[in-house]
């Protein structure tokens, strides 16, 4: 009898788990197509005084709207019922007013509506309530998103940049052609004649590059000589190719921290004298990159941007064309790093001898106007306890800068993007967007109006029409209707803020809960982590489905947090990562979760898991090694577990150069013996982003330390293979076993439809 009851309880638990998986696997599909009026794609008429757009509504209904921007009037583009009746007569079939069989319209000067339906073009004249065949409108793109905005993920531009302004072999006056032969720079008359060598010292692996930078007066030229660096390749074995039985061996070029990099330096030549002009390289002796070479219009000097290896010095160097004397025109120095891949902006204004420059020198990322002759700061362009995210457009004639800002509205989430404009002299700062949310904008073709779309992770989009001149509201276009989504049982994500390790700084995150949350229960907490210093990663914009919601549906509360050391806050916030990637903001993350558990006692901090990929994979395993008293289970995919094993630019950017003992001290490999709790490692054998050997070195260290763990190697899998449907399912199973203490469904016995998203 007791055995029978126990069996029944076990069967019930199995059924509950199986149903939770089905619910999780259905979640993406059940949340799609349930939010309406959430975007506007404007199609502007000639003159840019008005535009039309289409709303796609529930049950495949649709409506066409016209907005008279100059009047702030929004109205139906036409009488839908009348047009449907006339079109139905013409097509000899019933046409519903809210399901008109066309996607786009055009409106003639006389007010006639043109569209295509039934394989023909039509023209409907509202004033006469008449329809006739006519020219169809041009095709339009109604699938585009709401407009430009800064990306929040990815590895940044990074890399090594040695290219400059456009280079050409022919001189501006058309008299000379420069070319490279036998690794040296040669010159010959364009119309024929003997060639002459301008350089003789170039040799293989330390020679001149093709393409030169001519001075505008054709009297001087600059050529780049490059000393080649190390040549390192990562070798991969594809164990199970689909086109043959035997494995394949392949590889890719991949420098790692500490390797010798190619070193390019500019050399100046006098064309008339046919000889070099010596330029001391004291100001650019050890370049990581040297680019943006440009001549002044009067040919008196050339400039370039120099990024010193180690990324602690960034200079604009000016070289006198007559003497070859080099001087630092602008210089940024940092005891930690200069964030060159995200926070560099350099634009010259030759008419006024000015430079627009981006810098964190005052602790926040801002714009400065620089005297191009002396390098002196003429004025701050932007300033304050907020930052410039990106420059979108510079109007040299109006002396105005259009840019994206973060933290510019006190009281709003400091990561939310707003659009603004400011004058060169720092006056006239104008916030062009206002609403409490993350913004994207679309400008009218003439730039007078902005279609502003904003949302939050917990608030569906609002779309407004604003004047680009002052940001004033013209009219609200749409406010998204998410009632059908809410009615489906959708669990709205919650933004949550808590103090960080300094007890002062706000740490921002998001909480995802299951749709069947029971506050009387206790729920394990799982953190999705990515602490790469190149960005910030907690979602800010609305979406009906975020992947953590499906994981939460299995019986967890899932969180995402941006701790100290990630980007897009103050310089002090960012500096925490310097030579300190193992920190990963964990002191802030743990305090945040403790604050969340205090607010919501159903969060069980005795059962905390963590997962991530790439840098997040490094972070996830690091959580178990350095904070094993708090985190109990981790799934780490394709991690860069030792920063000496990963790509050179990303790791040297934050861990510094030369390679010091801090690299080994923070390595997941050298610390693998500290593992406590449950660990799942996943890696694709064909990963061409992070050397998969980085994961296998962790495996080796764990085996030597006699540690238990799980490993999945994906044959043929690339970077992020752990995020494949199979990898996702195995990660879910891992957390169900180790945090819920339940057995996941037996896929070898009972098939369950898996989430393909």
C-alpha positions in Angstrom: 0.0 0.0 0.0 2.8 2.4 1.0 4.8 1.5 -2.0 1.7 2.1 -4.2 1.2 5.5 -2.7 4.9 6.4 -3.2 4.7 5.3 -6.8 1.7 7.4 -7.3 3.5 10.5 -5.8 6.5 9.8 -8.0 4.3 9.5 -11.1 2.5 12.8 -10.2 5.9 14.5 -9.9 7.0 13.2 -13.2 3.7 14.4 -14.8 4.2 17.8 -13.2 7.7 18.1 -14.6 6.7 17.0 -18.0 3.9 19.5 -18.0 6.3 22.3 -17.0 8.5 21.4 -19.9 5.6 21.5 -22.3 4.6 24.9 -20.9 8.1 26.2 -21.3 8.4 24.9 -24.8 5.1 26.5 -25.8 5.8 29.8 -24.2 7.5 31.5 -27.2 4.6 30.5 -29.5 1.9 31.5 -27.0 3.4 35.0 -26.6 3.8 35.8 -30.3 1.3 37.9 -32.2 -0.4 39.3 -29.1 0.9 42.9 -29.1 -0.6 45.4 -31.5 0.0 49.1 -32.3 3.5 48.7 -31.1 5.4 50.4 -34.0 4.9 52.9 -36.8 6.7 52.7 -40.1 6.2 56.2 -41.7 5.9 56.6 -45.4 6.4 60.3 -46.1 4.6 62.1 -48.9 6.4 64.7 -51.1 7.1 67.9 -49.1 7.5 65.9 -45.8 4.4 67.5 -44.3 2.5 64.3 -43.8 2.9 60.5 -44.0 0.9 57.3 -43.9 1.4 54.1 -42.0 -0.4 50.8 -41.5 -1.6 49.2 -38.3 -1.8 45.4 -38.2 -4.5 44.5 -35.7 -5.9 41.3 -34.1 -7.4 38.6 -36.3 -5.5 39.9 -39.3 -7.4 43.1 -39.3 -5.6 46.3 -40.5 -6.1 50.0 -40.9 -4.4 52.8 -42.8 -3.6 56.0 -41.0 -2.5 59.4 -42.3 -0.7 61.9 -40.1 -0.6 65.6 -41.0 2.6 66.4 -39.2 2.5 70.1 -39.6 -0.9 70.2 -38.0 -0.5 67.4 -35.5 -3.6 65.7 -36.9 -3.9 61.9 -37.1 -6.9 60.4 -39.0 -7.9 57.4 -41.1 -6.3 57.6 -44.5 -9.7 57.1 -46.1 -13.2 55.7 -45.3 -12.3 52.0 -45.1 -15.9 50.9 -45.4 -16.6 52.9 -48.6 -13.4 51.8 -50.2 -14.1 48.1 -49.3 -17.5 48.3 -50.9 -16.3 49.8 -54.1 -13.3 47.4 -54.3 -15.7 44.4 -53.6 -17.9 45.5 -56.5 -14.8 45.8 -58.8 -13.4 42.4 -57.8 -16.9 40.8 -57.7 -16.3 39.4 -54.2 -16.8 40.5 -50.6 -14.1 42.7 -49.1 -14.1 43.5 -45.4 -13.4 47.1 -44.4 -10.9 46.0 -41.7 -9.2 43.4 -44.0 -8.5 45.3 -47.1 -6.4 43.1 -49.4 -3.4 45.4 -49.9 -0.4 46.4 -47.9 0.5 49.8 -49.2 -1.0 53.0 -50.5 -0.1 56.2 -52.3 -2.1 59.4 -52.2 -2.1 61.6 -55.2 -2.1 65.4 -55.0 -5.8 65.4 -55.7 -6.4 63.0 -52.7 -6.9 59.8 -54.8 -5.8 56.6 -53.1 -3.7 54.2 -55.2 -3.1 50.6 -54.3 -2.7 47.1 -55.8 -5.3 44.3 -55.3 -6.4 41.3 -57.2 -3.3 41.5 -59.4 -4.2 45.0 -60.6 -3.5 48.6 -59.8 -6.5 50.7 -58.5 -7.3 54.3 -58.0 -10.0 55.3 -55.5 -11.3 58.9 -55.5 -12.9 59.5 -52.0 -14.7 62.7 -53.0 -16.6 60.9 -55.7 -16.7 57.5 -54.0 -15.4 56.0 -57.2 -12.9 53.4 -58.1 -11.1 52.6 -61.4 -8.0 50.8 -62.5 -4.8 52.8 -62.2 -1.1 52.7 -61.6 -0.2 50.8 -58.4 2.1 52.5 -55.9 5.7 51.6 -55.6 6.6 48.8 -53.2 7.4 49.8 -49.7 9.2 48.1 -46.8 6.8 47.7 -43.9 8.9 45.1 -42.2 11.6 47.4 -40.9 12.0 48.0 -37.2 11.3 51.3 -35.4 14.7 52.8 -36.3 18.3 53.1 -35.3 19.5 52.6 -31.8 22.7 51.4 -30.1 23.4 47.7 -30.0 23.6 46.2 -26.5 25.3 43.0 -27.3 28.3 41.7 -29.3 32.0 42.2 -29.0 32.3 45.8 -30.1 34.4 46.9 -33.0 37.7 46.2 -31.3 40.4 44.5 -33.4 43.4 46.2 -34.9 42.8 49.2 -37.2 45.6 50.5 -39.3 43.6 51.9 -42.2 43.3 55.7 -42.5 41.5 58.1 -44.8 41.1 57.0 -48.4 44.5 56.3 -50.0 45.4 56.5 -53.6 48.5 55.9 -55.6 48.1 58.8 -58.0 49.0 62.3 -56.7 46.3 64.9 -56.5 47.9 67.0 -59.3 47.9 63.9 -61.6 51.7 64.0 -62.2 52.9 61.1 -60.1 52.1 57.5 -59.3 53.4 55.9 -56.1 53.7 52.2 -55.8 55.4 49.4 -53.8 58.1 47.2 -55.2 60.4 44.9 -53.4 58.8 46.1 -50.1 59.8 49.8 -50.8 58.1 52.9 -52.0 58.7 54.0 -55.6 57.7 57.0 -57.6 57.3 57.5 -61.3 55.8 60.2 -63.6 52.3 59.3 -64.6 53.0 60.2 -68.2 56.1 58.0 -68.4 59.7 58.2 -67.3 62.1 56.5 -64.9 61.0 55.2 -61.6 62.8 56.3 -58.5 63.0 54.6 -55.1 61.9 56.8 -52.2 62.9 54.2 -49.6 65.5 51.4 -49.6 65.2 50.0 -46.1 62.1 47.9 -46.6 62.5 44.1 -46.4 60.3 41.1 -46.3 58.3 41.1 -43.0 59.3 44.8 -42.5 58.3 46.5 -45.6 55.9 49.2 -46.9 52.2 48.7 -47.6 50.5 49.4 -50.8 48.6 52.7 -50.9 49.9 56.0 -49.7 48.6 59.3 -48.3 49.3 62.2 -50.6 49.4 65.8 -49.4 46.9 68.0 -51.1 49.7 69.9 -52.9 51.3 66.7 -54.1 54.7 67.7 -52.6 54.7 65.1 -49.9 53.4 61.6 -49.2 53.1 59.3 -46.3 53.6 55.6 -46.6 53.1 52.9 -43.9 55.9 50.5 -43.1 54.8 47.4 -41.2 56.9 45.1 -39.1 55.1 41.8 -39.1 54.2 40.1 -35.8 53.6 36.6 -34.8 51.6 34.1 -36.9 49.5 32.0 -34.6 46.8 29.5 -35.8 44.2 27.7 -33.9 43.8 24.1 -35.2 40.4 22.5 -35.2 39.4 18.9 -35.9 35.9 18.4 -37.3 35.1 14.9 -36.0 31.9 14.3 -37.9 31.8 16.1 -41.2 28.6 15.6 -43.2 30.3 15.1 -46.5 32.8 12.4 -45.6 33.6 9.7 -43.1 37.0 10.8 -42.1 37.6 13.8 -39.8 38.7 17.2 -41.3 41.5 19.4 -40.0 41.1 23.1 -40.3 42.2 26.3 -38.5 42.2 30.0 -38.5 44.6 32.9 -37.7 44.2 34.0 -34.1 46.6 36.1 -32.1 46.4 35.7 -28.3 47.4 38.0 -25.5 51.2 38.6 -25.4 51.8 37.7 -29.0 53.8 40.1 -31.1 51.4 42.2 -33.2 52.1 43.9 -36.6 53.5 47.3 -36.0 52.8 50.0 -38.6 54.4 53.4 -38.6 54.1 56.3 -41.0 57.1 57.5 -43.0 57.2 60.9 -44.7 58.7 61.5 -48.1 59.5 64.7 -50.0 58.4 64.2 -53.6 60.5 67.0 -55.1 63.7 66.0 -53.3 62.9 62.3 -53.8 64.0 61.5 -50.2 62.6 60.7 -46.8 62.0 63.3 -44.1 62.9 61.7 -40.7 60.1 61.5 -38.2 60.9 60.5 -34.7 58.6 57.7 -33.4 59.0 58.6 -29.8 55.3 59.5 -29.5 54.1 56.3 -31.3 56.9 53.8 -30.6 54.7 50.8 -29.5 51.4 51.0 -31.4 48.5 48.6 -31.0 46.9 50.5 -33.9 47.7 53.6 -35.9 45.0 54.9 -38.2 42.9 57.9 -39.4 45.9 59.4 -41.3 44.9 62.7 -42.8 46.5 65.8 -44.3 45.6 69.3 -43.4 44.1 71.2 -46.4 47.2 73.5 -46.6 49.6 70.4 -46.7 51.5 71.8 -43.7 51.1 68.7 -41.6 49.5 65.3 -41.3 47.8 63.7 -38.3 46.9 60.3 -37.1 45.3 58.5 -34.2 47.8 56.4 -32.2 46.6 53.7 -29.7 49.5 52.4 -27.6 49.6 48.7 -26.9 48.1 48.1 -23.5 45.4 50.7 -24.3 46.4 53.2 -21.6 47.5 56.0 -24.1 45.5 57.3 -27.0 47.0 60.2 -28.9 46.2 62.4 -31.9 49.7 63.0 -33.3 50.5 65.9 -35.7 53.6 65.8 -37.9 55.1 68.9 -39.5 55.5 68.3 -43.2 58.6 70.4 -43.5 60.6 69.3 -40.5 59.1 65.9 -39.6 58.6 67.1 -36.0 55.9 65.2 -34.2 53.9 66.5 -31.3 50.9 65.2 -29.3 47.9 67.3 -30.4 45.4 65.4 -28.1 46.3 62.9 -25.5 44.3 60.6 -23.3 46.1 58.6 -20.6 44.6 56.2 -18.0 46.1 54.1 -15.3 43.5 51.4 -16.2 42.5 51.6 -19.9 41.2 53.8 -22.6 38.0 52.3 -24.0 39.0 52.9 -27.6 36.6 50.4 -29.2 33.5 52.1 -27.8 34.3 55.6 -26.8 36.4 57.2 -29.5 35.1 60.0 -31.7 37.4 62.2 -33.8 36.2 64.7 -36.4 38.2 67.6 -37.9 36.6 70.9 -39.0 39.2 72.4 -41.3 37.2 75.7 -41.9 37.5 76.6 -38.3 40.6 74.7 -37.2 38.6 72.6 -34.6 38.3 69.0 -33.6 35.4 67.2 -32.0 36.8 64.7 -29.5 35.3 62.1 -27.1 36.8 61.5 -23.7 36.2 60.1 -20.2 38.7 62.5 -18.7 36.2 63.9 -16.2 34.8 60.6 -15.2 32.0 60.4 -17.7 32.0 59.9 -21.5 31.6 63.4 -23.0 32.4 65.5 -26.1 35.0 68.3 -26.2 35.8 70.9 -28.8 39.5 71.2 -29.4 41.6 73.8 -31.0 43.1 71.9 -34.0 46.3 74.0 -34.1 47.2 73.9 -30.4 45.3 70.9 -29.0 43.9 73.1 -26.2 40.3 72.5 -25.1 38.1 75.3 -26.3 35.1 74.1 -24.3 33.2 71.2 -23.0 30.4 70.3 -25.5 28.6 68.0 -23.1 29.1 67.6 -19.3 27.5 66.2 -16.3 26.8 63.0 -14.4 25.5 61.2 -17.6 27.3 60.1 -20.7 27.3 60.3 -24.5 26.5 56.9 -26.0 27.2 57.7 -29.6 27.4 60.6 -32.1 24.8 60.2 -34.8 25.3 63.3 -36.9 27.3 66.5 -36.9 26.0 69.6 -38.7 29.0 71.7 -39.4 27.1 74.6 -40.9 24.7 74.9 -37.9 27.5 73.9 -35.5 25.3 71.3 -33.9 25.8 67.7 -32.8 23.1 65.1 -32.7 23.8 62.3 -30.3 22.5 59.5 -28.1 22.7 60.0 -24.3 22.5 57.7 -21.3 21.4 58.8 -17.8 20.4 62.3 -19.1 17.1 62.2 -17.2 17.5 61.9 -13.5 15.1 59.3 -12.1 15.0 57.2 -15.2 17.0 54.0 -15.7 20.5 55.3 -16.6 20.9 52.7 -19.4 17.9 54.0 -21.4 18.9 55.6 -24.6 17.7 59.2 -25.3 18.3 61.4 -28.3 19.6 64.9 -27.9 21.3 67.8 -29.7 23.8 70.4 -28.5 25.7 73.3 -30.0 29.5 73.2 -30.6 30.0 75.7 -27.8 28.1 73.5 -25.3 25.0 75.7 -25.3 21.5 74.7 -26.4 21.4 71.2 -25.0 18.1 69.9 -26.2 16.5 66.6 -25.2 14.7 65.4 -28.3 13.1 62.4 -26.5 11.4 62.5 -23.1 9.3 59.4 -22.3 10.5 57.0 -19.6 11.9 54.2 -21.7 14.6 53.1 -24.2 14.3 55.1 -27.4 14.8 54.7 -31.1 13.9 57.4 -33.6 13.1 57.8 -37.3 13.7 61.2 -38.8 11.6 62.5 -41.7 13.5 62.8 -44.9 14.0 66.6 -44.4 14.9 66.1 -40.7 12.0 68.3 -39.3 10.2 65.5 -37.5 11.0 62.5 -35.4 8.9 59.3 -35.0 10.0 58.3 -31.5 9.4 54.8 -30.3 10.2 54.0 -26.7 9.5 51.1 -24.4 10.8 49.3 -21.3 11.3 45.6 -20.6 8.1 46.0 -18.4 6.2 48.4 -20.7 5.1 47.9 -24.2 6.0 50.6 -26.8 4.6 54.1 -27.2 5.1 55.9 -30.5 5.1 59.7 -30.7 5.7 62.3 -33.3 8.1 65.0 -32.2 9.6 68.1 -33.7 13.3 67.7 -34.4 13.9 71.4 -33.7 13.1 71.3 -30.0 11.8 67.8 -29.2 8.3 69.1 -28.5 5.4 66.6 -28.8 3.3 66.9 -32.0 1.0 64.1 -31.2 0.9 60.5 -29.9 0.7 58.1 -32.8 0.2 54.8 -31.0 0.3 53.2 -27.6 0.8 49.5 -27.8 -2.0 47.2 -26.9 -0.6 44.2 -24.9 -4.0 43.1 -23.4 -4.0 39.9 -25.4 -0.5 39.1 -24.2 -1.5 39.7 -20.6 -4.7 37.6 -21.0 -2.5 34.7 -22.2 -1.1 34.5 -18.7 2.2 36.2 -19.6 4.4 37.1 -16.6 5.6 40.7 -17.0 9.4 41.0 -16.3 10.2 43.3 -13.4 12.9 45.9 -13.2 14.7 45.8 -9.9 17.3 48.1 -8.4 19.6 47.6 -5.4 22.7 49.1 -4.0 26.1 47.8 -5.0 29.2 47.0 -3.0 29.9 50.7 -2.2 26.4 51.0 -0.7 25.8 54.0 -2.9 25.7 52.9 -6.6 22.5 51.6 -8.1 22.8 48.2 -9.7 20.1 47.5 -12.2 18.6 44.1 -13.2 15.5 42.3 -14.3 13.5 39.5 -12.7 11.7 36.9 -14.8 9.0 34.7 -13.0 7.0 31.6 -14.1 3.5 32.3 -15.3 2.1 30.0 -12.5 4.1 31.7 -9.7 2.9 30.7 -6.2 4.3 33.2 -3.6 3.8 30.6 -0.9 6.4 28.3 -2.5 10.2 28.7 -2.6 11.9 29.1 -6.0 15.5 28.5 -6.9 17.1 31.5 -8.5 19.1 31.3 -11.7 21.2 34.1 -13.0 21.9 34.6 -16.7 25.3 36.3 -16.8 27.4 38.1 -19.3 29.9 40.5 -17.7 31.9 41.5 -20.7 33.3 45.0 -20.1 32.5 46.1 -23.6 28.8 46.6 -22.9 25.8 46.3 -20.7 23.5 43.4 -21.1 20.3 43.6 -19.1 17.4 44.0 -21.6 15.9 47.5 -21.6 13.3 47.3 -24.4 10.0 45.5 -24.5 9.6 42.1 -26.0 6.8 39.6 -25.6 9.3 36.8 -25.1 12.7 36.7 -23.5 14.5 33.4 -23.4 14.9 33.4 -19.5 11.1 33.4 -19.3 11.0 29.8 -20.7 13.6 28.7 -18.2 11.6 30.3 -15.4 8.6 28.3 -16.5 10.2 25.1 -15.2 10.0 26.4 -11.7 12.7 29.0 -11.3 13.1 32.7 -10.9 15.6 33.9 -13.5 17.5 37.2 -13.1 19.8 39.3 -15.2 22.1 42.0 -13.6 24.7 44.5 -14.8 27.3 44.7 -12.0 30.3 47.0 -11.7 32.9 46.5 -14.4 30.4 46.5 -17.2 30.1 49.5 -19.5 27.9 52.6 -20.0 28.0 54.1 -16.5 30.6 56.3 -14.9 34.3 55.7 -15.5 34.7 54.5 -11.9 32.0 51.9 -12.4 33.8 50.6 -15.5 37.3 50.7 -14.0 36.4 47.8 -11.7 37.1 45.4 -14.5 40.7 46.6 -15.1 43.0 43.6 -14.8 40.2 42.1 -12.8 37.8 40.2 -15.1 37.4 37.5 -12.5 35.5 40.0 -10.4 32.7 40.1 -13.0 30.6 42.3 -10.7 29.9 39.4 -8.3 29.9 41.4 -5.1 27.2 43.6 -6.6 25.3 40.7 -8.1 25.1 38.8 -4.8 24.0 41.9 -2.9 21.3 42.6 -5.6 19.9 39.0 -5.3 19.9 39.3 -1.5 17.9 42.5 -1.8 15.5 40.9 -4.2 15.0 38.0 -1.8 14.3 40.4 1.0 11.6 42.0 -1.2 10.3 38.6 -2.4 10.8 35.9 0.2 9.9 33.2 -2.3 13.4 33.6 -3.8 15.5 30.7 -2.3 19.1 31.9 -2.1 20.1 28.5 -0.8 19.6 27.2 -4.4 21.2 29.7 -6.8 22.4 28.7 -10.3 24.1 30.6 -13.0 24.7 30.2 -16.8 26.3 32.1 -19.6 28.2 31.7 -22.8 31.6 33.1 -24.1 32.6 35.7 -21.6 29.5 34.7 -19.7 30.8 31.1 -19.8 33.9 32.3 -18.1 31.8 34.2 -15.6 29.5 31.3 -14.9 32.4 28.9 -14.0 34.1 31.8 -12.1 31.0 32.1 -9.9 31.6 28.5 -8.8 35.3 28.9 -8.2 35.4 32.2 -6.5 31.9 32.4 -4.9 31.0 28.7 -4.4 29.4 29.5 -1.1 26.6 31.4 -2.9 26.3 29.7 -6.3 25.4 26.0 -6.3 25.2 25.0 -10.0 26.6 26.5 -13.2 26.3 25.9 -16.9 29.2 27.4 -18.8 29.2 27.4 -22.6 32.2 28.1 -24.8 33.9 30.1 -22.1 37.2 32.0 -22.5 38.3 30.4 -19.2 41.8 31.7 -19.3 42.4 35.1 -20.7 45.7 34.1 -22.2 43.9 31.6 -24.4 41.4 34.0 -26.0 41.6 36.6 -28.7 44.2 39.2 -28.2 42.3 42.5 -28.7 39.4 41.8 -26.3 41.5 40.4 -23.5 44.4 42.9 -23.6 41.8 45.7 -23.7 40.6 44.8 -20.2 43.4 42.6 -18.7 46.2 44.8 -20.0 49.7 44.3 -21.5 52.3 43.0 -20.9 51.0 39.7 -19.6 51.4 39.7 -15.8 50.7 37.2 -13.0 47.1 38.5 -12.7 46.2 36.5 -15.8 47.1 33.2 -14.2 45.7 34.2 -10.8 42.2 34.8 -12.4 42.2 31.8 -14.7 39.4 29.3 -14.4 42.0 26.7 -15.3 44.5 27.4 -12.5 41.6 27.8 -10.1 39.6 24.7 -11.2 40.6 22.8 -8.1 38.3 25.2 -6.1 35.2 23.8 -7.7 32.2 23.2 -5.4 28.7 22.3 -6.6 27.4 21.1 -9.9 29.0 22.1 -13.2 28.0 21.6 -16.8 30.6 22.5 -19.5 29.6 22.8 -23.2 31.7 23.7 -26.2 31.5 23.4 -30.0 34.5 21.6 -31.5 34.6 24.1 -34.4 34.4 27.3 -32.3 36.1 30.1 -34.3 35.6 32.8 -31.7 37.0 31.4 -28.5 39.6 28.6 -28.9 37.7 25.5 -27.7 40.9 24.3 -26.1 40.2 26.8 -23.4 37.3 24.6 -22.3 39.3 21.4 -22.6 42.1 22.9 -20.5 39.4 23.4 -17.7 38.4 19.7 -18.3 42.0 18.6 -17.9 42.4 20.6 -14.7 39.2 19.3 -13.2 40.2 15.7 -13.9 43.6 16.3 -12.3 41.8 17.8 -9.3 39.5 14.7 -9.2 36.4 16.9 -9.5 33.0 15.7 -10.8 31.4 17.6 -13.7 29.4 17.2 -16.9 30.7 17.8 -20.4 29.1 18.1 -23.8 31.2 18.6 -26.9 29.2 19.5 -30.0 30.6 17.8 -33.1 30.6 20.5 -35.9 29.3 23.1 -33.4 30.6 26.6 -33.5 30.6 29.4 -30.9 27.5 29.3 -28.7 26.7 25.7 -29.6 25.4 25.2 -26.1 22.6 27.6 -27.1 21.3 25.1 -29.7 18.0 23.4 -29.1 19.8 20.3 -27.7 22.1 22.4 -25.6 19.3 24.5 -24.2 17.4 21.3 -23.3 20.4 19.8 -21.6 21.0 22.9 -19.6 17.4 23.0 -18.4 17.6 19.3 -17.4 20.8 20.1 -15.5 19.2 22.8 -13.4 16.0 20.8 -12.9 18.1 18.0 -11.4 20.5 20.1 -9.3 18.3 22.9 -8.1 14.8 21.4 -8.1 16.0 17.9 -7.2 13.7 16.4 -9.8 14.2 14.1 -12.7 13.7 15.7 -16.1 11.7 13.7 -18.6 13.4 10.7 -20.0 13.9 11.6 -23.7 15.0 8.0 -24.5 11.5 6.9 -23.4 9.0 9.7 -23.8 9.4 12.3 -26.5 8.5 15.9 -25.6 8.4 18.7 -28.2 11.4 20.9 -27.5 11.7 24.7 -27.8 13.2 25.5 -31.1 13.9 29.2 -30.2 
